[in-house]
Amino acid sequence: MADITRRAVLATSGGAFVMGTGKDQVAWAFSFPAIEGGTLALADFKGRVLLVANTASFCGYTYQYDGLKKLHGAQSPAGLTVIGVPSRDFNQEYADDVSVKTFCETRFDIDFPLTAVSHVTGTSAVPF
């Protein structure tokens, strides 16, 4: 339960907070490395509701890409942005960003933003 609380995110047009990290921090100030290179700054989405989801290409839940794509497509006009965070921490993801991006685009036609492959657990986890 503590892990869930640590990663809980509330994002609205009024503000966004990363909860339970010892001190609340404004999520809009956070940036991820982008899967295509460069930076994926959450500030670029300010005013939108964000759903930040850990994803994996070789997991029993890989079908989540279909649901996330449908949700993003249906709710994007209303202000929702889905952001996928692929991770190898569970040994269920490609080792490099190019392979993940190619898989997501060719297999699921993903059009929502993806971060670079990131650590989501342990001491190397992205602080988000």
C-alpha positions in Angstrom: 0.0 0.0 0.0 2.8 2.4 0.8 4.2 1.9 -2.7 0.9 2.7 -4.2 0.6 5.9 -2.1 4.2 6.9 -3.1 3.3 6.8 -6.7 -0.2 8.2 -6.5 -0.6 11.3 -8.7 -3.4 13.8 -8.7 -3.3 16.0 -11.7 -5.9 18.7 -12.5 -5.9 22.1 -14.2 -5.6 23.6 -10.7 -2.4 21.8 -9.8 -0.6 18.5 -9.8 1.2 16.9 -6.9 3.4 13.8 -6.5 2.1 12.4 -3.2 3.9 10.7 -0.3 7.5 11.4 -1.3 8.3 12.9 2.1 7.4 16.3 0.8 4.8 17.1 -1.8 6.3 18.5 -5.0 4.6 20.1 -7.9 4.5 17.5 -10.7 4.5 20.2 -13.4 8.1 20.9 -12.5 9.1 17.3 -13.3 10.6 16.1 -16.6 11.2 12.6 -18.0 13.7 11.7 -20.7 11.5 11.3 -23.9 11.6 8.0 -25.8 12.6 9.8 -29.0 15.3 11.7 -27.2 15.2 15.1 -25.5 12.9 15.9 -22.7 9.2 15.2 -21.9 8.4 18.1 -19.6 5.1 17.7 -17.7 4.9 21.5 -17.7 4.1 21.2 -21.4 0.8 19.5 -20.4 -0.2 22.0 -17.7 -3.9 22.6 -17.7 -4.6 18.9 -18.7 -5.3 15.9 -16.6 -2.4 13.4 -16.7 -2.5 9.7 -16.4 1.1 8.5 -16.0 1.2 4.7 -16.4 4.1 2.2 -16.1 4.0 0.0 -19.2 5.7 -3.2 -20.3 5.8 -4.8 -23.8 6.2 -8.5 -22.6 3.9 -8.6 -19.7 0.6 -10.4 -19.3 -0.9 -6.8 -19.1 0.6 -5.7 -22.5 -3.0 -5.4 -23.7 -3.1 -2.3 -21.5 -1.7 -0.4 -24.5 -5.1 -0.9 -26.3 -7.0 0.4 -23.3 -4.6 3.3 -22.8 -4.8 4.2 -26.5 -8.6 4.1 -26.5 -8.8 6.2 -23.3 -6.3 8.8 -24.6 -8.1 9.0 -27.9 -11.5 9.3 -26.4 -10.7 11.7 -23.6 -7.9 13.8 -25.1 -10.3 16.3 -26.5 -11.7 16.7 -23.0 -8.3 17.4 -21.5 -6.7 14.0 -20.6 -3.2 13.0 -21.6 -1.9 9.5 -21.1 1.9 9.2 -20.6 3.5 5.8 -20.8 6.6 5.0 -18.7 8.2 1.8 -20.0 10.5 0.0 -17.5 12.8 -3.0 -17.5 12.6 -3.3 -13.8 10.4 -6.3 -14.1 12.3 -8.0 -17.0 9.3 -7.5 -19.3 10.5 -4.7 -21.6 12.9 -4.2 -24.5 16.4 -2.9 -23.5 16.4 0.2 -25.7 14.0 3.0 -26.5 14.0 2.5 -30.2 12.7 -1.1 -29.8 10.0 0.0 -27.3 8.9 2.9 -29.6 8.8 0.6 -32.7 6.8 -2.0 -30.8 4.3 0.5 -29.4 3.7 2.2 -32.8 3.6 -0.9 -35.0 1.7 -3.3 -32.7 -0.6 -0.9 -31.0 -0.5 2.3 -33.0 0.3 4.3 -29.8 -0.1 8.0 -30.2 0.3 9.2 -26.6 3.7 10.3 -25.2 6.2 7.7 -24.0 9.1 8.3 -21.7 12.5 6.7 -22.3 12.9 3.3 -20.6 13.0 4.2 -16.9 13.6 2.7 -13.5 10.4 2.7 -11.5 11.5 0.7 -8.4 14.4 0.8 -6.1 17.0 3.5 -5.4 17.4 4.2 -9.2 13.7 4.9 -9.6 12.8 8.2 -11.3 11.8 10.5 -8.4 8.3 11.1 -9.9 
